Amino acid sequence: MRREITVKSRLKLTMVTTIILFMVLWVGSILPMSDEEAESLMEEAEKFLKDLTIIDIFLNNFGASLLSYIPFIGMFLMGAIIFHTGRFIGALSAQLGIDSMILILSTIIMIYGLVEFLGYGVAVSEGVILSYSIMKKRLRTEVRWLLISIGITALLLAFAAVVEWLLIKMFEELAIATI
């Protein structure tokens, strides 16, 4: 008898995966880095943030999430991406003199970080389930869930991109107003 993976199990895996991704982000943010690495990360971020649009944010995040669906290696690719993002947060926290956990928590409080990571959690957990389905020769039954998962991820990341862009614009206006 073949048992399908329940919606409840999928949701639990998504929550666990989301928590793990936040932990990877935090670990990346607290590891020591040289001044050269911090400077390089800040330059990289500056280039990315220049003339940033909602579409840019969405495509960057959705593209990264799509890598998560690659069977057997997607979770590791996303882990590396999240770790690198943590490194950027670590560099930013050092530059601002703020604990990296405060920066991470601020993205959660402002909602976009939580929604974005839920989107990543959906993607990574489906990539894990897809890998499991391949091993169990149940790929055909998983295709429907794969498409649903991609749609949910896209919606979550689109919402997060709008909120993130609005916050960026708001902080830019505040910075200009204080000059």
Secondary structure, DSSP 8 states (H G I E B T S, - for coil): ------HHHHHHHHHHHHHHHHHHHHHHHHS---HHHHHHHHHHHHHHHTT--HHHHHHHHHHHHHHHTSTTTHHHHHHHHHHHHHHHHHHHHHHHT--HHHHHHHHHHTSHHHHHHHHHHHHHHHHHHHHHHHHTT-HHHHHHHHHHHHHHHHHHHHHHHHHHHHHHHHHHHHHHHT-
